[in-house]
Amino acid sequence: MAYFPMYIDMNDAKVLVVGAGKIAREKLGKLIDFTDNITVIAPHVDVKVQKLIETYHLKLEKKEYEVGDIKSFDIVIVAASEEVQKNIYEESRGSNILVNSVDNKSYCDFIFPSYIQKGDLTIAFSTGGASPAFSKRIRKYVDSLLPESIETFLNKLKSERISLVKGKERMEYFEKEVELYFSKHFK
């Protein structure tokens, strides 16, 4: 069965990343697009991960993962051995903690999609783990179709939405604006 596409407000979410190697770096690169409330636990830290930690002022605990470390977190990304993935996943059961174990769907509550982000627009692509390469390729294709002005256009609509009175007229206005934008930029 396919994964349900769900967008989560990460403003107040506390995120833990266990591991600090290449794969953890890839996950951190995606997470920092949405939050900087991230703690990394790892005994050894890749140089590029260290740079991300410093640049985005993330928290770092240089140590092995210990049972109980996930307690105060909402989301846990495990970029460590399969044994650690299994232990953390089992520890999280019965809690409200969402777990992603990289490259191991058996210990995941969710997966990372390939995505495009342009300001408030986020478009996600997933094959449910069947082919990350396909998700990446279709993301690149769709990204090539998006006009450079899309973020500016969405910011305009966002500010107008605040100032216009809710109702049918506002809805019709936005539908016309979007239709006009599409007719100019998508052929």
JOUR-V594334 format. One record per residue. N is the residue number from 1. RES is the residue in one small letter. SS is DSSP state (alpha for helix, beta for strand, coil for the rest). Layout:
((N	RES	SS) (N	RES	SS))
//
This chain:
((1	m	coil) (2	a	coil) (3	y	coil) (4	f	coil) (5	p	coil) (6	m	coil) (7	y	coil) (8	i	coil) (9	d	coil) (10	m	coil) (11	n	coil) (12	d	coil) (13	a	coil) (14	k	coil) (15	v	beta) (16	l	beta) (17	v	beta) (18	v	beta) (19	g	coil) (20	a	coil) (21	g	coil) (22	k	alpha) (23	i	alpha) (24	a	alpha) (25	r	alpha) (26	e	alpha) (27	k	alpha) (28	l	alpha) (29	g	alpha) (30	k	alpha) (31	l	alpha) (32	i	coil) (33	d	coil) (34	f	coil) (35	t	coil) (36	d	coil) (37	n	coil) (38	i	beta) (39	t	beta) (40	v	beta) (41	i	beta) (42	a	coil) (43	p	coil) (44	h	coil) (45	v	coil) (46	d	coil) (47	v	alpha) (48	k	alpha) (49	v	alpha) (50	q	alpha) (51	k	alpha) (52	l	alpha) (53	i	alpha) (54	e	alpha) (55	t	alpha) (56	y	coil) (57	h	coil) (58	l	coil) (59	k	beta) (60	l	beta) (61	e	beta) (62	k	coil) (63	k	coil) (64	e	coil) (65	y	coil) (66	e	coil) (67	v	coil) (68	g	coil) (69	d	coil) (70	i	coil) (71	k	coil) (72	s	coil) (73	f	coil) (74	d	coil) (75	i	beta) (76	v	beta) (77	i	beta) (78	v	beta) (79	a	coil) (80	a	coil) (81	s	coil) (82	e	alpha) (83	e	alpha) (84	v	alpha) (85	q	alpha) (86	k	alpha) (87	n	alpha) (88	i	alpha) (89	y	alpha) (90	e	alpha) (91	e	alpha) (92	s	alpha) (93	r	coil) (94	g	coil) (95	s	coil) (96	n	coil) (97	i	coil) (98	l	beta) (99	v	beta) (100	n	beta) (101	s	beta) (102	v	coil) (103	d	coil) (104	n	coil) (105	k	alpha) (106	s	alpha) (107	y	alpha) (108	c	coil) (109	d	coil) (110	f	coil) (111	i	coil) (112	f	coil) (113	p	coil) (114	s	beta) (115	y	beta) (116	i	beta) (117	q	beta) (118	k	beta) (119	g	coil) (120	d	coil) (121	l	beta) (122	t	beta) (123	i	beta) (124	a	beta) (125	f	beta) (126	s	coil) (127	t	coil) (128	g	coil) (129	g	coil) (130	a	coil) (131	s	coil) (132	p	alpha) (133	a	alpha) (134	f	alpha) (135	s	alpha) (136	k	alpha) (137	r	alpha) (138	i	alpha) (139	r	alpha) (140	k	alpha) (141	y	alpha) (142	v	alpha) (143	d	alpha) (144	s	alpha) (145	l	alpha) (146	l	coil) (147	p	coil) (148	e	coil) (149	s	coil) (150	i	alpha) (151	e	alpha) (152	t	alpha) (153	f	alpha) (154	l	alpha) (155	n	alpha) (156	k	alpha) (157	l	alpha) (158	k	alpha) (159	s	alpha) (160	e	alpha) (161	r	alpha) (162	i	alpha) (163	s	alpha) (164	l	coil) (165	v	coil) (166	k	coil) (167	g	coil) (168	k	alpha) (169	e	alpha) (170	r	alpha) (171	m	alpha) (172	e	alpha) (173	y	alpha) (174	f	alpha) (175	e	alpha) (176	k	alpha) (177	e	alpha) (178	v	alpha) (179	e	alpha) (180	l	alpha) (181	y	alpha) (182	f	alpha) (183	s	alpha) (184	k	alpha) (185	h	alpha) (186	f	coil) (187	k	coil))
//
